[in-house]
Amino acid sequence: MNAAARSGVPGTLLEPVSSILAIRFARLGDVALLLPALVRLRAMYPRARLALMTGTPCADLGRLCPQVDDVIAVDRLGMRDGARVRAVRDILSLVRRVRSRRFDLVIDFHSFRETNLLAWLSGARFRIGLKRSDRAYLPFCFNQEPVLEDKSLHVSEMFSRVVGGLPGAVPWSLASAGRLLAVPAGLAEEVRRRHFRTPPKVPVVAVYVGASVESRRWEPSRFASVADHAASQWGATTLILTGKTPEEEAIGRRVVESVAARGRVRVVAGLGIAELAAAIGLSRLLVSNDTGPMHLGPLMGVPTLGVFSRSLPDHYRPIGAGDRYIRKDTIHDVTADEVIQTMDEMWRPDGSSGARGVPGADRLSRSIR
């Protein structure tokens, strides 16, 4: 171990790194946007074993990423909201589990007090964290200089900067990396058989009509217009995707009720992450509300159009080079005509993705305001 690492001051990472732990909790979209940074990390340390620590609901996303060797799933909300005695026991068990892995490098992409402390307690030789502008940061937990959060950047780019803050980082781009998720072929075929029910040559357009926040839900009648356009102009079937809640399932039914070409729509509710990624990956285009599943399109290499209201598309837009988004002051101001026009611009009859890139590519999404 070099002197810098022993003393707790920034080291140089000159020693070999054979095991890495990346920490990121939060929701599906937040974890999805971390994956490009993990690809960059893998490129920097191709021989290292990379583990991702994340919340139990997002664990399957990490398992689909070929760059991730192990996933440490944590019931963080259960620890927070459950009985205190059990929470203490679970936290101590987690610390012992992490220490037993003897990680060389720990990167705290979440940067709450508890994840700062976990990085410190890991005993890793090298520890680096994102220093968020609105959260406490415990500097004694790290021995590499923090990377300061820049809220003007897309979240995915900010995560990549954390990796780029490591000593020895080199200029790098994801422009030719391909899909970032790998769905098992057997699972993809099962999803096709159960939910598509169309000949393989019939194109499929996926639309995700749910969202946890009502102000981010585009009107069902306008999604129906999208489905009718896909049927009449491209001969496509539309796969209407929703979450598991009865409220979101009801949105899916309302879309179908408004569709003229009802024989060309399928409603699928409540798929798990792996099945949802498979369904999107089998589609030629994804149109989605501003919600976590939207980010599965770029990760699967599927051209993606996001429909945004007064949220933060500069931070959370779909991030393939050919992906697009439309934003208005309210979701109701986004018209079906402008979504359909953008779909036409993105559509490729042969199903190819053209020159579009993947998350982290130098040329990011074009916006329509």
Secondary structure by P-SEA (a helix, b strand, c coil): ccccccccccccccccccbbbbbbbccaaaaaaaaaaaaaaaaacccbbbbbbbcccaaaaaaacccccccccccccccccccaaaaaaaaaaaaaaaaaacccbbbcccccaaaaaaaaaccccbbbbbbcccccccccccccbbbbbcccccaaaaaaaaaaacccccccccccccccccccaaaaaaaaaccccccccbbbbbbbcccccccccccaaaaaaaaaaaaacccbbbbbbbcccaaaaaaaaaaaaaccccccbbbbccccaaaaaaaaaaccbbbbccccccccccccccbbbbbbcccccccccccccccccccccccccccaaaaaaaaaaaccccccccccccccccccccccc
